[in-house]
């Protein structure tokens, strides 16, 4: 599915470094390299050096693919996160950069085009888990160099970044291969309810918003869908201190979705609308690959 590329330079900064999965081209399987405990040896063997809490990748597209996941020619990087963190991902090139952040099932979490001129940037919170960064250009068939920079707000965060490969044409679909190895998502909870008057969309505990409490008993892939037929839904995922972990607007049309790998703990879902003061019916659906996730109606924020 992937082919090797040359001249990849990874500059990785972290207090604790893990090496990541690499695609074995001939065998067609994923192999995990043992954790790296000796940083100098890691730098020497992997071509890795530290640069101020940032991971820096310098490479080039032979010919970029489409601005959609799993498109032949796109470069894919695997990101392993061990602690909650806020990250910035920047993609810079002389062409029109297009950046995608995917979850462990290769489903889109966030995309960006033209954040700074023709360069791309994604800023988001990530929970512990496996993520993929797919880099390409807005229009396919671009040849040229690019630089990918990943920065974290937490200097003590243990994470790792590795080059997974370049997507190539094949009879199979890499997404399908991954999905075949992943448990089918189960619908854990659904509720049809209504807002009287929504609060602010971009702040937690905003008067008028509705909250649900979610318990995760073991590491789980959780997908939260919020559908609001008569308006523009906005979805917030909060931790147990009601700090925002992730948010989404307009995942499909005006509906919202958050898809993340969550560690055991208590979380809150806050449901709102892009326009404060909105009223109307909505539907909430929570799915997971583990049946041990529980969701309960919590409160309408006052």
N, C-alpha and C positions, 0 to 999 in steps of 0.2 A: 504494500500500500504506500510505503514511503521509500524514498531513495535518498542516499547520502548526498550531502553537499559539502563543499570545501570552504576553507577560509571563514569558518565560524569562530568568533571570539566571544567568549562569555566572561563578563566581569561580574562577579557575584559578591555582595556584601551582606554578611549576617553573622551574628555571634555563634550560631549553630548552623552548620551546613549539611544538607543531605543531598546526595546525588540522586538523580531522577531517572525515570523510565526512559529507555531508548528503544527505538524500533529495530529489531533484527530483521534486516531486509530479506535474507535468504530463508530464515526460519519462519518469519511471519508472526513472531510472538513478541510480547513485551517482557523485558528483563529488568529487574531492579538491581542496581549496583549497591553494594553494601554501604552503610552510612560512612561518611568521611570524618574521621576524628582528628587527623593531623592536617591542619590547614596548609602549611607550606608544601607538603607532599601533594595535597589536592591541587594547589596552584600549578605545581610542576607537571602533574600528570594530566590535568584537565585543561590547562591553559587558562586558569582562573586567577584573577587578582581582585583585591578589594578597592572600591571607589565610593566612599562616603555613603554607605547604606543603600547603594544603588546597584542594580543588575544592569549591565550594558551589553547589548548584543549588536555587533556590526556584521552585516552580511549583504547579500544581494539576491535579487530575483533573476533567474534565467529568463522566465516569462511568467508574470503574475497571473493569477486566476481571477475568477469572478468575485464580486463583493458579497459573497455568501459562504457559509461554512462548507468545508469539505470540497472546495473547488480546486481542481488540478492546477498546480503551480504555486499555491499559497504555502507559506511557511507556518509550521505549528510548533509551539513551545508549551511544555508542561510546567505548571506551577503547583508545587506542594506547599500548603500553608498549615502550620501547626498551632497558631494562635490567632485570635481575632485581630485584624489590623485594617487600617485604611491605606489603600495603595493608589498610586498614580502610575498609569502606563502611558508612555508617549511613543509614537511612531513617527519618525522624521525621514523624509526622502525628497528628492528633487521632483518627484512625480506627485500624484494626488493620492496620499496615503489613506488607507481604510483599515480600521482596527476592530477586532472582534474579541470579546471575552466570553468563553463558553464554560458550562459546568462540566461535571464529570461524565455526563451522558452526551456531551457535545451539543447541548442545546444552548442557544444564545441567551446570555445574561444581559450584556450591554454591547452596543456598537457605537462607533463614532467616525464621522467624516468631517474634515475641515474645522477642527477645534481652534487651530492657530494657522491661519492661511490655509495651505493645503495639507498641513500636518494633522495628525489625529491624537486625541488624548481621552482616556477613560479614568475617572476618579470614582472609587467605590469602596465600600467595606467588604471584606471577605472573611468568612468563617473558616475554621479548620476544614481542610478537604483538598480535593484535587480539582484543578482548573486548567483550561487550555487557552492559550492566546494565539489567535490566527491572524496573520498579517498579510495584507495584500494592497491593491490599489483600487480606486473607484471604478476605473475602466480596465479590463483585462489586457494581457499581452504586453505589459510594461516590463522592460529590462533595465535594471539599475540597482544601485546601492541603497541600503536603508540602515537606520539605527533605531533600535528598540531599547527604551530605558524604563525600568521598573523601580519605583521608589516606595519605601514603606515609612509610615509615621512612627514605627516602633523599632528602635535600634536593638531591642532584645528579642525581636521576633525571630523564630526559627522558621525559615522557609527555604525552598530551593527552586531553581529554574533550570530547565534543560531543553536543548533542541530535540524535538521529537521527530521531525522529518519534513519533507516536502510532499504535499499531496500529489499523487500521480494518477493518471487514468487507469482504471482497472474494471474488471467485470463486476466486482463486488463493491459495495458501498461501505466505507469505513464506519460511518455512523451506524449502519445496520449491524456490523460486526460487534461494535461496542454494545449496542442495545441487546444483542443476543446473549452477551455475557453479564447483563445486568438484570436484576429482578424487576419484574413488571410492577409499575406503580399501582398502588391500591388507593381507591377513594376512601379516605379516613373520615371525612366530615363534610357536610354540606348544610347550608342554611340560607333561607330566603328571608330577607328583612328589609327595613326601610329607614332612611334618614328623615328626620324632621327638618333639620337645617345643619348642613355640614360646616365644620370649622376650617382652619387653614390646612392646606394639603401638605405642606413641607415642614411641619413641626409636630412633635409628639404631644399627646395630652391636650389637644386643641378642642375646645368646647363644641359639641355637636357631632364630633366624630365617634364612631363605634369601635370598640375594642373587643378582641377575643383573646383568651388565654390558651397557650399551646404548651404541652409537656412533651419533651423528647427524651425517651428513656435510654436510647442507644444511638450511636451515630447513624443518621438517616438522611437520605435524599428527600427533601420536601419540596413540593410544588404547590404554590398558593395562587389561585385564580380568583379575581374579582371582576364580575360582570355587572355593568350598569347600563341597561339599554337606552335610557333617556338622557345620559350625560357622559361626562369624562371622568372615569374612575381613577383613583389614586390610592396606592397601597403602600403601607409602611410596615416593616418588620423591626420589632424592638427587642432588646435584651431584657433581662430581669430587673434592670434599673431604669427601664423605659428610655434608654438611649437608642438612637436609630442605627440599625445594622445595615439595612438595605431598603431601597424604595424603588417603585416602578410606576411609570405612566405610559400608556399607549403601547403595550406589548403587542396586542392584536387589535387594530382599530383604536377605539377609545377604552378598551378593557385593559386590565393590568394583570401582570403575573410576576411572581418572584420564584426562582428555582435555585435552591442552594443545598449544599451538604451541611447539616447542622450537628453540632456536638450535643451530648446530653445536657439538658437544662430546661429552664422555663423561658418562654418567649411570649411576646404579645403582638397581635396583628391589629393595626389601626387602619380603619377603612374611611376614606375621605373622597373628596371630589376636587378636581382642578379649580373649580369656582366655588368659593366659600358661600354658604347660605343656600346651597342646593338641597332639594328634597326629592325623594323618589325611592323606588324599590331597587334592591340589588340582590345578587346571588354570590355567595362565597363557597368555593370548593377547595378542600385541602387534600392532597394526595401524597403518598409516601411509599418508599420501597420497604418500609418496616411497619408492621401492624401495631407497634408499641407507641406510636405518636397519638396523642389525645388533644382534642380541641374543645373548648367550652366558651359559650357567650360570657363576656365579662361585664362591660358597662357601656352606657352612652356617656361620654365625657361631659362633665358639667363645669 
